[in-house]
Amino acid sequence: MKKTSTRLADGRELIYYDLRDDAVRGAVDRRPLEPTVTSSAIRRDELLGDRVAVASHRQGRTYHPPADECPLCPSRGERLSEIPDSSYDVVVFENRFPSLAGDSGRCEVVCFTSDHDASFADLSEEQARLVLDAWTDRTSELSHLPSVEQVFCFENRGAEIGVTLGHPHGQIYAYPFITPRTALMLRSLAAHKEASGGENLFDAVLARELAGERVVLESAHWAAFVPYAAHWPYEVHLYPKRRVPDLLGLDEAARTEFPQVYLELLRRFDRIFGEGEPPTPYIAAWHQAPFGPLADFEGVVRDDFALHLELFTIRRTSGKLKFLAGSESGMSVFINDVPPERAAERLREVASS
């Protein structure tokens, strides 16, 4: 992998990740951009104890542009985009309309391929490995920013999810706090460790799932399963079999095997609802240990956390979506329409031959 860092016309950082060591990236952003002005702020909800990012400048972000005006495609001729060069393998750049900025964190865009009409599932194993390496590198770099406590790599795919740009891409959020979902995991981890005399909860969950009926895919270094209490109609958790706290902890064997496993999962997701159905909308979310202090979670150290990816769709059946209505949105109590055991069975049925 070759990494080349440059700056866009408004001062934002852009990084090329290339498969070829001889790639030359000297293109200059020719757009007449003014310096980016953001108004992101973090507010704390006193009753719930969580935080809300207020970012009014995002109201003006690009919304479903035509394909010939896509800001994530390479620049060609006088059609100028966020990527100055005429081609790329993987590109990461600071979001022009970030939810988090300055002392409130940082947001980056990850373009998986220059092919506008592709998806992550269409990537080769070599390309998917390059994305993994980019996620890992950005996790390392962002973790060293003074304000950052947690790094979150994720992909939103599909208009039903709320994606406003159709080009295959993901994002990275660097939060200045430990997110509520991670805090819940850490509390459960601490409680289980104390009650069990030191057993790791992630290890116990993975062992139990591997012995059960909800396994979707298992390889030498990775395991994918539908969790016992899945929140979403089709939800898969992907774990490295050797517990590590973050992407940086993966060894070469796990990194090498990851593309094959992950691409197979994504391709199965596109086959869940049968032939002729539109691509399955999904969210793919990497959960990594925070880089900030864990003093609020007594007895827990960073290495207790288990890196894992959660992949889920809001489509519950052909032509129907799972909406977060009164119980889910009002009280955070999910109601799942698809039994996890049936979801796992279906995801095994649609395996590649």
N, C-alpha and C positions, 0 to 999 in steps of 0.2 A: 504494500500500500504506500502511495506517495501522497503527502499532505502539503497543500499549498494555501497559504492564507493571504488574503488581499482585503481591500476596502471598497465599498460601494460609494457612489457619488455623495451620499448624505452622511458618510462616516461609519456606517454599520459594517461589521466584520462579515466576510464571506470566506468559506473554506472549501476547497476542492479536495475530494478523496478519490484518487485514481488507482485503477488496477495496474497500470503500466508505470514503471519507475521513470521512463523517459518522457512522460507527459509534460508539456510546457503550458503554463497558464499565465499569459501576459496580457490578456484582454482587459481593457479599461472600461468602466461604466460611463457611457457617454450621455446619460440622462441628466437634464438640468434639475436635480433634486435639491430642495432645501434641507438643512439638517432636521432630522426627525425630532418632533416634539411630542412627548407623552405626558399623560396626567394620571398614571397608575398610582393607586394608594391602597394600603391594606387596613381594613377596619375589623375590629374584633367584636363578635357577638357576645355580649356579657352573659346571656342566659344559656346559650349552648356551648360557649367556650371556643367556638371555631372562628375562622377568619374569612372575610369576603374581600376579593379584589375589586376595586371600583376603577374602571378604565373607560371613561367616556369617549376617548379618541377612537375607540374601536368601532363606533357607529359609522365611520367613514371608510371602513376597509372594503377591499375589492370583493364583489358579490357575483358569483356565477358568470364570469366573463365568457364570451365566445372563445372557442378553441384557438382561433388565430390571434387572440389577445391575451393568452394565458401568461401570467407573470412568472410562472415556474418553468416554462419552456426555455431553451437556450435562445440567446439573441441571434438574429440572423438578418443581415443587411441593415435596414432602417427600422426593423421591428425589434425594439429594445425591451428587455425584460429585467427581472431581478438577477439573472445570471448573465454576465457580460460575454462569456465565451460562447462559441457556436455549437459546442457539445460538452457533455460531462458524463461521468459515471455516477458519483454521488456528490451532492452539494449540501452544505449546511450554512445558513446565514441567520443573522439576527432578524427577528420578525419586525416588519415595518409598523405593525399595529399590535404591539405586545400587550398581553394581560398583566405582565409583571415587568418592571423596568427599574433601573437604578438601584436604590437601596431596597426596593420591593422585589428584587429578583431579576430574572432574565428569561426571555422566551426566544427559542430558535426554531427555524423551519428546517426539516430534513427532506430533501428531494431524493427519492430512491432511484430514479432513472430519468433520462431526458425524454423517454418515450411517453408522450402525453396520453396515449390510448391504452397503456399497459396498467397492470396492478402489481402489488407486491408478489402475488402468487405467480405472475408471469416471469419473474426474475429467474436467472440461472442460479445454481448453487454458489458460483463464484461471486455473482453480484450480491446475493443475499449475505454472504460472508463479509463483503465490503461494508454493507449497511451495519452489520453487527460491530465491525471494527470502528465505524464512525460513531455509533452509539457509545461504545466503550471509551473512545478518545474524548468525546464531549463530556461524558460523565466525569472523567478524570479532571479535565480542564475546569469545568464549572464548579466542581466540589472545592476548588481552591479559592473561589471568590469569597471575600470576607463575609458577605451577607447571606451566603447560600447554606442551607441546612439539609436540603433534600433535592435530588435530581430525578425527574420523572420523564422517561422516554415513552412516547405513545403514538398510535396511529388512529385517527378517525377515518372511516371509509364509508362513503355513501351519502347521498343527499338526505336520506332519512335520519342519519345521525346528526346532520346539521353542517356538513362539509360545504364550504362555499367555493372551493377550488377543486375541479375534477382531476387535476394532475396528481399522479401517485406521490404522496408525501406524508410525512408525519411531523411531530413537533417534540420539542424538549422544553419542559418547564423546570426552572431552577428556583425553588421556593425559599424564602427567608425564614421558614418555620417548618416544623414537622406537620404533615397533613393529617387531618382528622382520621382518615381511613388507616393510615400507618400507625397512628397513635393507638387506635383500637387493637390492632394486631399486637403491638408492643405490650399493651396492658394484659391481653390474653396470654401472651408469651410469658410475662412475669408471673402471673397468677398460676399458670400451669407448672412452671419451673419450681415454684415454692411448694405447691400442693403435692407434686410428684417426687420431690426430693432431688430435683435437678434434671429431669427429662426435658428434652427440647420438643416443644409443641409441633413445630414444622416437621421434624423427623417423625413424630408419632402419626401425624396426619398422612404424610406421604406413605409410610409403611402400611397403614390401614387401607388406604385407597388402592395401593398396588396389590393387596391381597383380596380385593373385592371385585364387584361387577361393573364398576364405572370407568375402568381403564379404557382409554381410547387408542392410545399408541404408546409403545414402550421400546426403547432402544438401549444400547449399551450405556449411554451417558445421560439420557433424558427420559422423562415420564410425563405423559399427558393424561388427564382424567377429568371427568365431570364431577365437581365436588358434591358431597352428600347434601348440603343445603344450598344448592345453586340458586342464585337470585334471578338469573335470566333464562329464557326458554332454552337456548343452546349456549352453554358456557363451559369453557375448557381452561384448566390451569396446567401450565407447563413448567416443570421443575427440573433443574439439573439434579442428578442423583447424588452428587457430592455437594453438600450444603456449602454455599458461599454467600456473603452478604450483598454482593453487587456484581455488575458485569465485569469489573476489573478482576474479580476472583476466579473467573472461569479459566480452566486450563486449556491447553491446545487441543486435547482430545475432544472436549465438550464443544469448543469453538468450531472445530472441523465438522462435527456431526450436526450442529445446530441447523444449518441451512436445509439439509435433507428433511429433518423432522418438522421444522416450522413451515416450510413450503407445502409439505403434505397436509398439515393441519389446515392451512388456508385454502388449499384446493378442495379439501373435504367440505369446508364451510360453504363453498360455492356450489356444492352438489347436494346440500341438505334437502332442498325443497324440490328437486327434480329438474329434468330437462326443460328448457324454455323459460325458466324463471330468471329474472334480472339478478345481477351479482348481489350476493348477500351483504347487507350493510353490517359493519362490525366496529368494535373498538378493541384494540390490542394494547395492553398496558403493562409495562415493566414495573414491578415493585422491587425497590432496592432499599437497603438499610439507610437511614439518615446519616448524614455526615456531621450533624450537630450533636451536642451533648444529650445523653440519655438518663440524666439524673432523675427525671420524673418517673422512670420505670425501674423500680428498685430490683436489683439482682440481675438485670439484663445488660449484656455487653453487645457490642456491635456484631460480633461474629455469631450471635445467637439467631440473628435474622436470616431468613432464607430467600435469596433472589428467586423470583418466579414471574412468569408472564400470565396474565389473565386475558383470555380472548372470548368475546361474547357478542351476540347479535340481539337487536331489539325486534327482529322478525320472529313471530311465534308460529306462524304457519303461512302458507301461500297467500299473499295479498293482505296479510294482517300483521300489524305491529303491536308490540307490547308497550303500552303507554304507562308512564308513571303518574297515576291518578291519585285519588284521595289518600289511600293507605300508604302508598310508597312515598309520595311527595309531602304529604301532611304529617305522617308519623314515622317514616323510614322503616315501615314494615312491608317487605316485598311479598307478593303473591305470585307464584310461578305456575304457569299454565301447563308446563311440560315436565313430567316426572324426570328427575335426573338420570334414572336408570334407562328410561326410554331414549333420552337424548344421547346417552353414551352408546346405546345399541345402534341408533341411527348413524352416528358418526363412525362407527365401525363398518356399517353396511356400505357406506360410500367411499371406502378406502380405494386408493388407486390399485388397479390390477397389476 
